Amino acid sequence: MATQLKKSGGIPKVFKTSDVTETVEIVVDADDAETSKEISWIPCKSMNWAFVPKPLLPPKEEYDPVEKFVYDAVRSRSAKDRNCADPEQQKSAALGYKAILELLKKGNDTTMLKKVLLALRTSGDGTTMGMIVRNSKMHSNLLHLIFRLDIFSFENSQQTSIGGVDSVITSCDLSLADAYLNLTVALVSANSVFLTPALNMLWRCIQKTDAITTEDRQLILWHDKVKTKEEIEAMIDQQFQRNSRLHGALSKILHLVPKGHSEIFTVIASDFPFKLAPLLKQACYVKHCFIVLNYVPTIRQNILEICIDKCLEIDVEIRIAQDGNVQIEASKDEDCGTATEGLFSTDEDLQEAKILTDKMKAKKEKAKIAKSAAEQVDEMAEKLDTLMYLVFKHLITSTELKSPRQMYKMIITAFNSVILTTHRSKFVQFVILFLCGLDYDSKDHEKKKDDEEVVQAADQSMLSREFAAKLIDLVLDPFRPSINRQSAACYLASFVSRSTSVCPGTACEAVSAILRFAEAYMDTYPTEALARKARRGAGMDFGTGNQTSKVAVHSLFYTACQSAFYIMCFRGRECIEYYQKAVEYYAHLDHENDDEDHILLYPDPKLIDISMQRWTRLVSHHLHPLMHCLESVRGEFLLLSDRFDLIEGSVLERLIIKDRKMASSPKGQMVKKANLIRTAATLEKRRMNGGVGGLGRGSNPLDSFFPFDPYLLRRSYSFVEPYYRHWTGSLYDESLKNESECEETSNLVDDEVSIGDDDDISSDDSDDEEDDSDHSIEDTTECTAMSLTSTTCFIPENDDSSDSDITADDLAVKKETWMRELKRSRALSIEDCW
């Protein structure tokens, strides 16, 4: 789908859908468009805008009495001065100290509060500050009130007239904030023991402030507080002044006390919003985190890890059931009443517990009524989409300073510890695919296409190869838990199949490595008797033909084999051509006269061996790995094997017969050809027609999921799309197209050659057509097990959209369309199984 902006009037948006022959224009006023309310971010390039201005002192005649008053009050707390001072003067100073504490607690006189804050720093030529720092325990109440003070809570309401309409704009006395922040910086610089309370105070104030910078002028937290354009501009300026002072004070403190670089992350992590917090709060918080990285770059990896972790918490909340329905994970507190009763013994306690339980249930029911399941999915998906958008934007900005490989090393630790071990993560892992794509772009492959040797050498050092090699190591590591190795196999298959930065050589090496593991596994269980013995040893032998126990014991083997089949479904044609070229290249290579400095264009064929002998041995083994795969993967692999002779003929025929028997579609039912979803418009149309086409049917005995299946978050999709490989269609669909072209050609030849007896010919043709129609229904039914079509979907034949039609311009469609796509029912599939 292509998207264009037409500049006329209110800047309407025009959506052009490519799934119909005529161009359809839908004009939406820009003021009503969803994008006007969406959160955006423009990273700041420098921190010159963040500083704390030097406060202006009041007139000398007003300020000198305040300085003396504060000096005497603080001095009265000293034991030495308390014994030497006049009793009346001491009593008066003690009352003054209490008055200062009361002023800090209530803050009812902002003018006097500003003078007191200034005097605490300047009175007695700095000796007042020294007394407070030296006797911090004596002045603990004073310090506590200083660091708990919310300096921006003292607002002044100003009545203004805008366009003849009276409006009230609240503002803060920035001179009061300057006095307070300078005092805080002075306290921390005098004694680093005040570092932690100062950081907590500043970060608490930052959370209540919009992340306005010189580049990013979008209101988020305070957007609902203003209405008119003038009010918005005034609020933006106010929030910018606050933000510049707070970040300026924080950066200055961290510069004075380098120890704070490790302390600040603890503060940020402890205050990170919960996953159920409002979207605006979470987005603004993440923006502030990325602003901090401009002056504390040493915590970049920690910030990225915690952002990914929080995105993952939201990701797993959007649960995809086995039937494809999308819902929010329900809380497990239905039995809270029974659990609560066990904690109490007396009847009175039980009664109180019952009342508490009833209140909890009533609150839960009220929340369910207030927010439907569909709204919950929309809200969680929007949160995740916005946070992923911010993370992708930050990665792009960071690659201007650091290479994609450096950013990858920061994120790979989070992948190992969090993403890989999270069951059915759907979106967060795409940051790896994105970084691999950025790394591929940085190599400037397009400019080097003329020199094939340079391209091959550059491909050998790509980040995608490093990630694929890491996944292979995880799969082959015998010291890791089996569940982690299976997860790594799924990630390997999905990444190699989906990432456009993975070259055919890497795909061949990945498949060959999996085949070597499978061959070693088959050598361990050469006979069925040994396999049954393994099941008995694991306590899972429930019968001779029980498939559940077989899958449970050999789940790693089956998952690894399915990964190899899956990669071949997507990259089989490329891999086979690459392997054949490598064999031919080495056959003609003159090893005797070979120069040591000569760059080999292909790796050793032994390292990328995907020959017929290996596949035939794998599928002929008594564990039958192909029969325990996802049905659509099995069917497509059989088609690929038939087309490129991957399996011996007699073995292939037996497998096809078994596949037909195991097919999930009803026998004799004609399945209509259905291409995959391509654009947001066709997504919705196909959903309304009852299902999703493509690799969208069949059983899933391994409960498999492929982490890099289509990315369905609307806004952040534009970052993934350039580096994502979509399914291009089944070989079965291609064979049908070739057959139809051959029939059309033969019909044209017959029309040119045919002479006379049109009636006889037409009658014969009609009989032949009846016979052909009968055979076509039967043939289509028999081939559905090997095709990649959906039994629940009917798509009109004039829908010729292809998976490669999706572009970033498709994102201009309304948000509701993508939300409906996210919640559509999905069949288990290569393309759509999460």
C-alpha positions in Angstrom: 0.0 0.0 0.0 1.4 3.4 -0.9 0.7 6.5 1.2 0.8 10.1 0.1 0.2 13.4 1.8 -1.8 15.9 -0.2 -1.1 19.5 0.8 -4.4 21.3 0.5 -6.6 22.9 3.1 -6.2 20.9 6.3 -3.4 18.7 4.9 -5.6 15.7 4.2 -4.2 12.2 4.2 -4.7 10.1 1.1 -4.5 6.3 1.3 -4.1 4.5 -2.0 -4.8 0.8 -1.9 -3.1 -1.4 -4.4 -5.4 -4.4 -3.9 -8.0 -3.1 -6.3 -7.7 -2.0 -9.9 -8.9 1.6 -9.3 -7.2 4.0 -7.0 -9.4 4.7 -4.0 -8.8 8.0 -2.1 -9.9 8.3 1.5 -9.5 11.9 2.7 -9.1 12.4 6.4 -8.7 15.8 8.0 -5.3 16.1 9.6 -6.8 17.6 12.8 -8.8 14.4 13.3 -6.0 12.0 12.3 -4.6 9.5 14.8 -1.1 10.6 14.1 -1.7 14.0 15.6 -2.2 12.4 19.0 0.7 10.0 18.7 3.9 10.3 20.7 6.9 11.3 18.7 10.5 11.9 19.7 13.4 13.8 18.3 16.6 13.0 20.1 18.7 15.9 21.4 22.1 16.2 19.9 23.7 18.2 22.8 23.0 19.2 26.4 23.8 22.9 26.0 20.2 23.7 26.8 20.3 22.0 30.3 21.8 24.3 33.0 20.9 25.8 36.4 21.0 29.7 36.2 22.8 31.5 39.0 20.1 32.9 41.3 19.8 36.6 41.8 20.1 37.9 45.4 17.4 40.2 46.8 18.2 43.8 47.7 20.8 44.1 50.5 18.5 45.8 52.9 16.0 42.9 52.6 18.4 40.1 52.5 20.9 40.9 55.3 18.3 40.4 58.2 17.3 37.1 56.6 20.9 35.9 56.5 21.5 36.8 60.1 18.3 35.1 61.1 19.2 31.9 59.4 22.8 32.0 60.6 21.7 32.4 64.3 19.0 29.7 63.9 21.4 27.1 62.5 24.1 28.1 65.0 21.7 27.5 67.9 21.7 23.8 67.2 25.5 23.6 68.0 26.2 22.3 71.5 29.2 24.6 71.9 27.3 27.8 70.9 24.3 26.7 73.0 26.3 26.8 76.2 28.0 30.1 75.5 25.0 32.1 74.1 22.7 34.3 76.1 19.6 32.2 77.2 17.1 34.7 75.8 19.0 34.9 72.5 19.4 31.1 72.4 15.6 30.7 72.9 14.9 33.2 70.2 17.3 31.4 67.8 15.7 28.0 68.6 12.3 29.4 67.8 13.7 30.7 64.5 15.0 27.2 63.7 11.5 25.8 64.3 10.1 28.6 62.1 12.5 27.6 59.3 11.4 23.9 59.6 7.7 25.0 59.5 8.3 27.1 56.4 9.9 24.2 54.6 7.1 21.9 55.6 4.2 24.1 54.6 5.8 26.4 52.0 3.0 29.0 52.4 5.3 32.0 51.8 7.2 31.5 48.6 9.0 34.9 48.8 10.4 34.2 52.3 11.1 30.5 51.3 13.3 31.7 48.4 15.3 34.0 50.8 15.8 31.3 53.3 17.0 28.8 50.7 19.5 31.4 49.5 20.6 32.3 53.0 21.2 28.6 53.9 23.9 28.7 51.2 25.4 32.2 51.5 24.9 33.3 55.2 28.0 33.6 57.4 30.1 33.6 54.2 29.3 29.9 53.8 29.8 28.9 57.5 26.1 28.1 57.8 26.4 25.4 55.1 29.5 24.1 56.8 27.7 23.7 60.1 24.9 21.8 58.4 27.3 19.5 56.6 29.5 18.8 59.6 26.6 18.1 62.0 24.2 16.3 59.6 22.7 14.2 62.3 21.9 17.3 64.3 20.2 18.9 61.3 18.6 15.7 60.0 15.1 17.2 60.1 16.2 20.2 58.2 17.9 18.1 55.5 15.0 15.8 55.3 12.6 18.7 54.6 15.0 20.2 52.1 15.3 17.0 50.0 11.6 16.2 50.2 10.6 19.6 49.0 8.7 19.7 45.6 9.9 23.0 44.4 7.6 23.1 41.3 4.5 22.6 43.4 4.3 26.2 44.3 2.3 27.5 41.4 1.1 31.0 40.7 -2.2 31.4 38.8 -2.2 34.2 36.3 -5.5 35.5 34.7 -4.9 36.3 31.1 -7.2 37.1 28.2 -6.7 35.1 25.0 -8.8 36.0 22.0 -11.4 37.7 24.2 -11.7 34.6 26.4 -10.4 34.6 30.0 -7.9 31.9 30.7 -5.9 30.9 33.8 -2.4 29.8 33.2 -0.4 28.4 36.1 3.2 29.2 36.4 6.1 28.5 38.8 8.5 31.0 40.3 11.7 29.9 38.5 13.8 32.1 40.8 12.7 29.9 43.7 13.7 26.8 41.7 17.1 28.3 41.0 17.7 29.0 44.6 16.7 25.5 45.6 18.6 23.7 43.0 21.8 25.7 43.7 21.5 24.8 47.3 21.1 21.1 46.5 24.2 21.2 44.3 26.2 22.9 47.0 25.1 20.4 49.6 26.2 17.4 47.5 29.5 19.0 46.5 30.2 19.7 50.2 29.5 16.1 51.3 28.8 13.2 48.9 26.6 11.6 51.6 23.8 13.7 50.3 24.1 12.2 46.8 21.4 9.6 47.1 18.7 11.8 48.5 19.5 14.5 46.0 19.3 12.1 43.1 16.0 10.8 44.4 14.6 14.3 44.7 15.7 15.4 41.2 14.4 12.2 39.5 11.1 12.5 41.4 10.7 16.0 40.0 11.8 15.0 36.5 9.1 12.3 36.4 6.5 15.0 36.8 8.0 17.1 34.0 7.5 16.7 30.3 10.6 15.7 28.3 10.8 19.0 26.4 14.1 19.8 24.7 15.3 22.2 22.1 14.6 19.6 19.4 11.5 17.8 20.9 8.7 20.2 21.7 5.8 17.7 22.2 3.6 17.9 25.3 2.7 14.5 26.8 2.0 14.7 30.5 0.5 18.2 30.5 -1.3 18.0 27.1 -4.7 17.7 28.7 -4.2 20.7 31.0 -4.3 23.2 28.1 -6.7 23.9 25.3 -5.8 26.9 23.2 -2.7 27.3 21.0 -1.4 30.1 23.2 -1.8 28.0 26.4 0.0 25.1 24.7 2.9 27.4 23.8 3.1 28.8 27.3 3.0 25.3 28.8 5.7 24.1 26.4 7.9 27.0 27.5 7.2 26.3 31.2 8.0 22.6 30.9 11.2 23.4 29.0 12.4 25.7 31.7 11.7 23.1 34.3 13.3 20.3 32.3 16.4 22.3 31.5 17.0 23.2 35.2 16.4 19.6 36.5 18.6 17.9 34.0 21.2 20.7 34.4 21.3 20.1 38.1 21.4 16.3 37.7 24.3 16.5 35.2 26.2 19.0 37.4 25.9 16.7 40.4 27.0 13.7 38.5 30.0 15.6 37.1 31.0 16.7 40.7 30.5 13.2 42.1 31.5 10.5 39.6 30.2 7.9 42.0 26.7 9.0 41.1 27.0 7.4 37.6 26.4 4.0 39.3 23.8 5.4 41.7 21.6 7.1 39.1 20.7 3.8 37.4 19.5 2.3 40.7 17.2 5.3 41.1 15.9 5.1 37.5 15.3 1.3 37.7 13.4 1.5 41.0 11.0 4.2 39.8 10.3 2.7 36.3 6.5 2.7 35.7 4.6 -0.6 36.1 3.3 -2.2 32.9 -0.3 -1.2 33.8 0.7 2.5 34.2 -0.7 4.9 31.6 1.0 5.1 28.2 1.8 8.8 28.5 3.6 8.3 31.8 5.7 5.3 30.4 6.6 7.1 27.2 7.7 10.3 29.0 9.7 8.2 31.4 11.6 6.4 28.6 12.3 9.8 27.0 13.9 11.1 30.2 16.0 8.0 30.4 17.4 8.5 27.0 18.1 12.2 27.8 20.1 11.1 30.8 22.3 9.0 28.4 23.6 12.2 26.8 25.5 13.0 30.0 25.8 9.6 31.5 26.7 7.3 28.5 28.2 4.7 30.8 24.8 3.3 31.7 23.5 3.0 28.2 23.6 -0.8 28.3 21.7 -0.9 31.6 19.1 1.5 30.3 18.6 -0.5 27.1 18.3 -3.7 29.1 15.6 -2.3 31.5 13.7 -0.8 28.6 13.7 -4.2 26.8 12.7 -5.9 30.0 9.7 -3.6 30.5 8.7 -4.0 26.8 8.9 -7.7 27.3 6.5 -7.5 30.3 3.9 -5.9 28.1 4.7 -8.2 25.2 3.9 -11.4 27.2 0.6 -9.8 28.5 -0.7 -10.0 24.9 -1.4 -13.7 24.8 -2.1 -15.6 21.6 -4.2 -18.7 22.3 -3.9 -21.9 20.3 -7.0 -21.0 18.3 -5.4 -17.7 17.3 -7.5 -15.5 19.5 -5.7 -12.6 21.2 -6.4 -11.6 24.8 -4.7 -10.1 27.8 -3.3 -12.6 30.3 -5.7 -12.9 33.2 -4.5 -12.4 36.8 -4.4 -15.6 38.8 -6.3 -14.5 41.9 -9.6 -16.2 41.4 -8.9 -18.4 44.5 -7.9 -15.5 46.6 -10.8 -16.0 49.0 -9.8 -19.6 49.8 -6.2 -18.7 50.3 -7.0 -15.8 52.5 -9.2 -17.8 54.8 -6.4 -20.1 55.7 -4.4 -17.2 57.2 -7.0 -16.5 59.9 -8.1 -18.6 62.8 -10.8 -16.8 64.8 -14.4 -16.2 63.5 -13.8 -12.4 63.7 -10.7 -12.7 61.5 -12.6 -14.9 59.0 -15.3 -12.3 58.8 -12.8 -9.6 58.1 -11.2 -11.7 55.5 -14.5 -12.4 53.8 -15.2 -8.7 53.7 -11.8 -8.0 52.2 -12.3 -10.8 49.7 -15.7 -9.4 48.7 -14.2 -6.0 48.2 -11.4 -7.4 46.0 -13.9 -9.3 43.9 -16.2 -6.2 43.5 -13.2 -4.1 42.5 -12.2 -6.7 39.9 -15.7 -7.0 38.5 -15.9 -3.2 38.3 -12.7 -3.0 36.4 -13.9 -5.7 34.0 -17.0 -3.8 33.2 -15.2 -0.5 32.8 -12.7 -1.9 30.3 -13.6 -4.7 27.8 -11.1 -7.2 26.6 -10.8 -5.6 23.2 -9.9 -2.3 24.8 -7.3 -3.9 27.0 -5.7 -5.4 23.9 -5.7 -2.1 22.1 -4.2 -0.3 25.2 -1.4 -2.9 25.7 -0.6 -3.0 22.0 -0.4 0.8 21.9 1.9 0.9 24.9 4.2 -1.7 23.4 4.2 -0.1 20.0 5.1 3.3 21.4 7.9 2.0 23.6 9.3 -0.1 20.7 9.1 3.1 18.6 11.2 5.0 21.2 13.7 2.1 21.5 14.2 1.9 17.7 14.6 5.7 17.4 17.2 5.6 20.2 19.1 2.8 18.4 19.3 4.8 15.2 20.6 7.8 17.1 23.1 5.7 19.0 24.5 4.2 15.8 25.7 7.7 14.8 28.1 7.6 17.8 28.6 3.8 18.1 28.6 1.1 15.5 25.7 -1.4 15.2 28.0 -4.1 16.5 28.7 -2.1 19.7 24.9 -1.7 20.2 24.4 -5.4 19.5 26.9 -6.3 22.3 24.9 -4.2 24.7 21.6 -5.9 23.8 22.8 -9.4 23.4 23.1 -9.8 27.1 19.4 -9.0 27.5 18.6 -11.5 24.7 20.5 -14.3 26.6 19.0 -13.6 30.0 15.5 -12.4 29.2 14.3 -12.7 25.6 15.5 -16.2 24.9 14.0 -17.6 28.1 10.6 -15.9 27.6 8.0 -18.2 26.1 6.4 -16.8 22.9 7.8 -13.3 22.9 6.3 -11.7 19.8 7.9 -8.3 19.2 10.8 -7.3 21.4 13.3 -9.6 19.7 13.1 -7.6 16.5 15.7 -5.2 17.9 18.3 -7.8 17.1 17.0 -8.2 13.5 17.0 -4.4 13.2 20.6 -4.0 14.4 21.7 -6.7 12.0 20.0 -4.8 9.2 21.7 -1.6 10.2 25.1 -3.4 10.2 24.4 -4.8 6.7 23.6 -1.3 5.5 26.8 0.1 7.0 28.8 -2.2 4.7 27.6 -0.3 1.6 27.0 -3.6 -0.2 25.1 -1.9 -3.0 28.2 0.1 -4.0 30.4 -3.0 -4.0 28.3 -5.2 -6.1 30.7 -4.9 -9.1 33.4 -6.7 -7.1 32.1 -10.1 -6.1 35.2 -11.0 -4.1 34.7 -7.9 -1.9 31.1 -8.7 -1.4 31.9 -12.2 -0.3 34.6 -11.0 2.1 32.2 -8.4 3.6 29.5 -10.9 4.0 31.7 -13.1 6.1 31.9 -10.4 8.8 28.3 -9.4 9.0 26.6 -9.1 12.4 23.9 -11.5 11.2 26.4 -14.2 10.8 27.6 -13.6 14.3 24.1 -13.9 15.7 23.3 -17.0 13.7 26.6 -18.6 14.9 25.6 -17.8 18.5 22.2 -19.5 18.1 23.9 -22.5 16.5 26.2 -22.7 19.5 23.2 -22.5 21.9 21.5 -25.4 20.0 24.6 -27.6 20.1 25.6 -26.8 23.7 24.9 -30.0 25.7 25.2 -28.3 29.1 22.2 -26.0 28.5 18.6 -26.9 29.4 16.7 -28.6 26.6 14.0 -26.0 26.6 16.6 -23.2 26.0 18.2 -25.2 23.1 14.7 -25.7 21.5 14.0 -22.0 21.8 17.4 -21.2 20.2 16.5 -23.5 17.3 13.3 -21.7 16.8 15.1 -18.3 16.8 17.7 -19.6 14.4 15.1 -20.9 11.9 13.0 -17.7 12.1 16.0 -15.3 11.9 17.8 -17.0 9.0 14.5 -17.2 7.1 13.2 -13.7 7.8 16.2 -11.4 7.9 17.3 -9.9 4.6 20.8 -9.4 6.0 21.4 -13.2 6.1 23.2 -14.3 2.9 22.6 -17.7 1.3 26.0 -18.9 2.5 25.0 -18.3 6.1 21.7 -20.1 5.6 23.4 -23.1 4.1 25.9 -23.3 7.0 23.0 -23.1 9.5 21.1 -25.9 7.8 24.3 -28.0 7.5 25.1 -27.5 11.2 21.6 -28.7 12.1 21.9 -31.7 9.9 25.2 -32.6 11.6 23.5 -32.5 15.0 20.6 -34.6 13.6 22.9 -37.2 12.2 24.8 -37.5 15.5 21.4 -37.9 17.3 20.3 -40.6 14.8 23.6 -42.4 15.4 22.7 -42.5 19.1 19.3 -44.1 18.4 20.0 -46.3 15.3 17.0 -48.7 16.1 13.5 -48.3 17.4 14.4 -50.6 20.4 16.9 -48.0 21.7 14.4 -45.2 21.2 11.7 -47.1 23.2 14.3 -47.8 25.9 15.0 -44.1 26.1 11.3 -43.5 26.6 11.1 -46.1 29.4 14.1 -44.6 31.0 12.4 -41.2 31.0 9.2 -42.8 32.4 7.2 -41.8 29.3 6.5 -45.1 27.6 2.7 -45.2 27.4 2.5 -47.7 24.6 4.1 -48.9 21.4 2.6 -46.3 19.1 2.2 -43.4 21.5 3.3 -40.2 19.8 3.1 -38.0 22.9 5.9 -39.8 24.7 8.1 -39.9 21.6 7.8 -36.1 21.1 8.4 -35.4 24.7 11.6 -37.5 24.8 13.0 -36.4 21.5 11.6 -32.9 21.4 15.0 -31.3 20.8 15.7 -33.5 17.9 12.3 -32.8 16.3 12.6 -29.1 16.9 16.0 -28.9 15.4 14.9 -30.9 12.3 11.8 -28.6 11.9 14.2 -25.6 12.0 16.1 -27.0 9.1 12.9 -27.8 7.1 11.6 -24.3 7.9 14.7 -22.6 6.6 14.5 -24.6 3.4 10.9 -23.6 2.9 11.9 -19.9 2.9 15.5 -20.1 1.5 15.5 -23.5 -0.2 15.9 -22.3 -3.8 18.7 -19.9 -2.8 20.5 -22.5 -0.7 20.4 -25.2 -3.3 21.7 -22.8 -6.0 24.4 -21.6 -3.7 25.5 -25.1 -2.8 25.6 -26.2 -6.4 27.7 -23.2 -7.3 30.1 -24.0 -4.5 30.5 -27.6 -5.6 31.1 -26.5 -9.2 33.5 -23.8 -8.1 35.6 -26.2 -6.0 35.5 -28.8 -8.8 37.2 -26.3 -11.2 39.5 -24.8 -8.6 43.2 -25.5 -9.2 44.4 -26.4 -5.8 48.0 -27.0 -6.9 48.5 -23.5 -8.3 46.3 -21.8 -5.8 47.7 -18.6 -4.4 47.6 -18.3 -0.6 46.3 -14.7 -0.8 43.5 -15.7 -3.1 40.0 -15.0 -1.7 37.7 -18.0 -2.0 34.3 -17.0 -3.3 32.6 -20.0 -1.6 33.2 -22.0 1.6 34.1 -25.7 1.5 31.1 -27.7 0.3 31.5 -30.0 3.3 30.5 -27.1 5.5 27.4 -26.3 3.6 26.4 -29.8 2.5 22.7 -30.0 1.9 22.8 -32.9 -0.6 20.2 -35.5 -1.2 21.9 -38.2 0.8 21.7 -36.2 4.0 18.0 -35.3 3.6 17.0 -38.9 2.6 18.7 -40.3 5.6 17.0 -37.8 7.9 13.5 -38.3 6.7 13.9 -42.1 6.5 14.9 -42.5 10.1 12.5 -44.5 12.4 11.9 -41.3 14.5 10.2 -39.7 11.4 11.1 -36.1 12.1 9.2 -34.8 9.1 6.0 -36.3 10.3 6.2 -34.4 13.6 6.6 -31.0 12.1 4.1 -28.2 11.6 1.8 -29.5 8.8 2.4 -26.6 6.5 6.1 -26.9 6.9 6.0 -30.5 6.1 3.9 -29.9 3.0 6.1 -27.2 1.6 9.2 -29.1 2.2 7.8 -32.1 0.3 7.1 -29.8 -2.6 10.6 -28.4 -2.4 12.0 -31.9 -2.3 10.0 -32.9 -5.4 11.1 -29.8 -7.3 14.8 -30.0 -6.5 15.3 -33.7 -5.9 16.2 -33.4 -2.2 14.8 -36.8 -1.3 15.1 -40.1 -3.3 12.0 -40.9 -5.3 10.8 -44.0 -3.5 11.2 -42.4 -0.1 9.4 -39.2 -1.3 6.4 -41.2 -2.6 6.0 -42.9 0.8 6.2 -39.6 2.6 3.6 -38.0 0.4 1.2 -40.9 1.1 1.8 -40.5 4.8 1.3 -36.7 4.5 -2.0 -37.2 2.8 -3.2 -39.4 5.5 -2.2 -36.9 8.2 -3.7 -33.9 6.4 -6.0 -31.9 8.6 -8.3 -30.8 5.7 -11.4 -33.0 5.1 -11.0 -35.4 2.3 -12.6 -34.4 -0.9 -12.8 -30.7 0.1 -11.5 -28.3 -2.5 -9.3 -25.7 -1.0 -9.3 -22.3 -2.6 -5.9 -20.7 -3.3 -5.1 -17.9 -1.0 -2.2 -15.6 -1.1 -0.7 -14.0 2.1 -1.7 -10.7 3.6 0.2 -7.8 2.1 -1.3 -4.5 3.1 -3.4 -3.2 6.0 -6.4 -3.0 3.7 -6.2 -6.6 2.6 -5.4 -7.7 6.2 -8.8 -6.5 7.2 -10.6 -7.9 4.1 -9.2 -11.3 4.6 -10.0 -11.3 8.3 -13.6 -10.5 7.5 -13.6 -13.4 5.0 -12.9 -15.8 7.8 -9.2 -16.4 8.2 -5.7 -15.8 7.0 -4.2 -17.5 4.0 -0.6 -18.5 3.4 1.1 -21.0 5.6 -1.9 -21.0 7.8 -3.3 -24.4 8.4 -2.5 -27.8 9.9 -1.5 -29.5 13.1 1.3 -28.3 15.3 2.5 -31.4 17.3 5.6 -29.6 18.7 3.6 -26.5 19.9 6.1 -24.5 17.8 6.4 -20.8 17.4 8.7 -18.8 15.2 9.8 -15.5 16.9 10.3 -13.4 13.8 6.9 -14.0 12.3 5.2 -10.9 10.9 5.6 -7.8 13.0 2.1 -6.3 13.6 2.8 -3.2 15.7 1.7 -0.3 13.6 4.1 2.6 14.2 7.3 0.7 14.9 6.8 -1.5 11.9 8.5 1.0 9.7 11.8 0.3 11.4 11.5 -3.5 10.8 10.1 -3.5 7.3 13.3 -2.7 5.3 15.2 -5.7 6.8 12.3 -8.2 6.8 11.7 -11.0 4.3 8.1 -11.9 3.7 6.8 -15.2 2.5 6.8 -15.0 -1.4 4.4 -17.9 -2.0 4.2 -21.6 -2.2 5.9 -23.8 -4.9 2.4 -25.4 -5.3 0.9 -22.0 -6.3 3.8 -21.5 -8.7 3.3 -24.9 -10.3 -0.4 -24.2 -10.7 0.5 -20.9 -12.4 3.0 -22.7 -14.8 0.4 -25.3 -15.6 -2.2 -22.7 -16.5 0.3 -20.9 -18.7 1.1 -24.1 -20.5 -2.6 -24.8 -21.0 -3.2 -21.3 -22.4 -0.3 -21.8 -24.8 -1.5 -25.2 -26.0 -5.0 -23.8 -26.5 -3.7 -21.1 -28.7 -1.7 -23.6 -30.8 -4.8 -25.8 -31.1 -6.9 -22.8 -32.3 -4.4 -22.0 -35.0 -4.1 -25.6 -36.2 -7.7 -26.7 -35.9 -9.7 -26.8 -39.2 -13.3 -27.9 -40.0 -15.7 -29.9 -37.7 -16.1 -27.3 -35.0 -19.1 -29.1 -33.6 -17.2 -32.3 -33.1 -14.2 -30.6 -31.6 -16.4 -28.5 -29.2 -18.2 -31.6 -28.1 -14.9 -33.4 -27.5 -13.6 -30.4 -25.6 -16.6 -30.2 -23.4 -16.1 -33.9 -22.5 -12.4 -33.3 -21.8 -13.3 -30.3 -19.7 -15.7 -32.3 -17.6 -13.0 -35.0 -17.1 -10.4 -32.3 -16.3 -12.6 -30.7 -13.8 -13.1 -34.0 -12.0 -9.4 -34.6 -12.0 -8.6 -31.0 -10.8 -10.8 -31.3 -7.8 -9.3 -34.6 -6.9 -5.7 -33.4 -7.6 -6.3 -30.2 -5.5 -7.6 -32.3 -2.6 -4.6 -34.6 -2.7 -2.1 -31.7 -2.9 -3.6 -29.6 0.0 -1.4 -31.4 2.5 1.6 -30.1 0.6 0.2 -26.7 -0.1 0.3 -23.6 2.1 -3.3 -22.6 1.9 -5.8 -22.0 4.6 -8.9 -24.2 5.0 -10.7 -21.4 6.7 -10.2 -18.7 4.1 -11.7 -17.9 0.8 -10.1 -15.1 -1.2 -11.3 -13.8 -4.6 -9.1 -14.9 -7.4 -8.5 -11.3 -8.5 -6.6 -10.6 -5.3 -3.1 -10.6 -6.6 -1.4 -8.9 -3.8 2.0 -10.2 -2.8 3.8 -10.2 0.5 6.5 -7.9 -0.8 3.9 -5.1 -1.3 4.1 -4.0 2.3 6.1 -0.8 2.7 6.5 1.8 5.4 3.9 3.9 3.6 1.3 1.4 4.7 1.6 2.8 8.2 -0.6 5.8 7.3 -3.7 3.7 7.6 -5.9 4.2 10.6 -4.8 2.7 13.9 -8.1 0.7 14.2 -7.2 -1.3 11.1 -4.0 -2.5 12.7 -5.6 -3.1 16.0 -8.2 -5.4 14.3 -5.4 -7.2 12.5 -3.6 -7.7 15.8 -6.8 -9.3 17.3 -7.8 -11.4 14.3 -8.1 -15.1 14.6 -5.0 -16.9 13.3 -4.5 -20.4 12.1 -1.3 -22.1 13.2 1.3 -21.4 10.5 4.7 -20.5 9.4 3.6 -17.0 8.5 1.2 -16.4 11.2 2.0 -18.7 14.1 3.2 -16.8 17.2 
